[in-house]
Amino acid sequence: MLKIGPVTVDPPLVLAPMAGVTDRDFRLLIRRIGGVGVVTMEFISSKALVGGHRKVLELMHFSEEERPLSIQIYGSDVDTMVEAARIVESLGPDICDINMGCPANKVLKGCAGAALMADLGLAERMIREVRKALSIPLTVKFRSGVRENEKCFLELGRICEANGVDAVAMHPRTAKQMFSGRADWTEVARLKETLSIPVLGNGDVRSAEDALRMMAETGCDGVMIGRGATRNPWLFSQIAARLSRADSGGDSAALVPEPTIEDRRDLILTHFRMVAEREPSRFALHKLRKFTGWYTHGLPHGAKLRRRINELPDVETFLEAVEEFFDKLLVHQAA
Ligand SMILES: Cc1cc2nc3c(=O)[nH]c(=O)nc-3n(C[C@H](O)[C@H](O)[C@H](O)COP(=O)(O)O)c2cc1C
């Protein structure tokens, strides 16, 4: 049973933080499908949070139904991070996470995210001071290093452990790699061998088979999934079904049922109505286009729908087009 401090993570599966993706609607959607142990918010700038930016505070609303929930913060200034962590705790999440893995230039230039892996002294001070300021569990998420010949994940992992961090998550690519190449799971295995606090493996888990393989090959305590969940929001429930079968002595390799076209239609429309209700139209359209690309990937005539929606002017016509697309698919299926 995975525990992050006193928080039970059951099943040991975590929705990775993804800026522009893991907003309240998406987290709720994943939570309602089930099978996820912890959901994580999009990263939050410590500077913006401490500055009291209204948009950031709005972004940080969450509901009880999402729990356990982790809030991730990033920044380069220790005092600001400490202050941000205090604000995070006052909002009542279950876990606070520090981002030490973001490879985006905007974040790196501010010496935050993965740039902290190039300054382990600063990383250590930040972890120590944030830990002192918090009473809820603290986790740190990082990559393998900034660049190929400067991998320092084992050192950073040891720093986390020595300073009272409750668990770490590692995406084993360098910041320079961004998303190219493949995540090197052997590095997760090395981190797991080195530390006694829980280690979450992250990177390139696209199927239930991948998740089980990552656990078997690395010995990691839990699996964190990002992009796989955008293409298949049922992924957590599929992995959870396999894990619980293995726990009860059944065949963990036996296939779990795939979502039907009706399941997909219901999920997409539910999600899109949630977005449409909450967001001003321009942002909603942008978000819906992004998710439609992921959700309809691999479906017959999906490309046609994706082309069509680029031209639609508002959310209502967008929703109609998506409904029509699924109605046609269902008719074809029945024929
Ligand atoms: C659109 C997008 C946004 C992301 N935003 C964040 C973020 O806010 N914080 C963070 O630590 N990682 C972020 N990541 C990285 C993911 O959390 C994860 O580490 C990475 O995608 C590898 O896992 P995956 O192969 O399961 O997607 C982001 C990734 C994507 C694709």
PDBQT file of the ligand as one rigid body, heavy atoms in Angstrom, charges set to zero:
ROOT
HETATM    1  C1  LIG A 401       0.939  19.589 -21.747  1.00  0.00    +0.000 C 
HETATM    2  C2  LIG A 401       1.866  19.207 -20.635  1.00  0.00    +0.000 A 
HETATM    3  C3  LIG A 401       1.970  20.014 -19.517  1.00  0.00    +0.000 A 
HETATM    4  C4  LIG A 401       2.828  19.672 -18.467  1.00  0.00    +0.000 A 
HETATM    5  N1  LIG A 401       2.858  20.456 -17.342  1.00  0.00    +0.000 NA
HETATM    6  C5  LIG A 401       3.603  20.067 -16.270  1.00  0.00    +0.000 A 
HETATM    7  C6  LIG A 401       3.548  20.777 -15.044  1.00  0.00    +0.000 A 
HETATM    8  O1  LIG A 401       2.790  21.748 -14.893  1.00  0.00    +0.000 OA
HETATM    9  N2  LIG A 401       4.337  20.340 -14.031  1.00  0.00    +0.000 N 
HETATM   10  C7  LIG A 401       5.162  19.245 -14.154  1.00  0.00    +0.000 A 
HETATM   11  O2  LIG A 401       5.858  18.873 -13.195  1.00  0.00    +0.000 OA
HETATM   12  N3  LIG A 401       5.209  18.541 -15.293  1.00  0.00    +0.000 NA
HETATM   13  C8  LIG A 401       4.448  18.912 -16.340  1.00  0.00    +0.000 A 
HETATM   14  N4  LIG A 401       4.435  18.146 -17.466  1.00  0.00    +0.000 N 
HETATM   15  C9  LIG A 401       5.208  16.887 -17.489  1.00  0.00    +0.000 C 
HETATM   16  C10 LIG A 401       4.325  15.718 -17.036  1.00  0.00    +0.000 C 
HETATM   17  O3  LIG A 401       3.890  15.878 -15.705  1.00  0.00    +0.000 OA
HETATM   18  C11 LIG A 401       5.093  14.383 -17.154  1.00  0.00    +0.000 C 
HETATM   19  O4  LIG A 401       6.210  14.421 -16.322  1.00  0.00    +0.000 OA
HETATM   20  C12 LIG A 401       5.545  14.094 -18.578  1.00  0.00    +0.000 C 
HETATM   21  O5  LIG A 401       4.527  14.385 -19.513  1.00  0.00    +0.000 OA
HETATM   22  C13 LIG A 401       5.985  12.634 -18.735  1.00  0.00    +0.000 C 
HETATM   23  O6  LIG A 401       4.942  11.761 -18.388  1.00  0.00    +0.000 OA
HETATM   24  P1  LIG A 401       3.965  11.089 -19.502  1.00  0.00    +0.000 P 
HETATM   25  O7  LIG A 401       4.851  10.369 -20.489  1.00  0.00    +0.000 OA
HETATM   26  O8  LIG A 401       3.086  10.163 -18.705  1.00  0.00    +0.000 OA
HETATM   27  O9  LIG A 401       3.226  12.194 -20.157  1.00  0.00    +0.000 OA
HETATM   28  C14 LIG A 401       3.619  18.494 -18.536  1.00  0.00    +0.000 A 
HETATM   29  C15 LIG A 401       3.514  17.682 -19.674  1.00  0.00    +0.000 A 
HETATM   30  C16 LIG A 401       2.659  18.021 -20.712  1.00  0.00    +0.000 A 
HETATM   31  C17 LIG A 401       2.554  17.106 -21.898  1.00  0.00    +0.000 C 
ENDROOT
TORSDOF 0
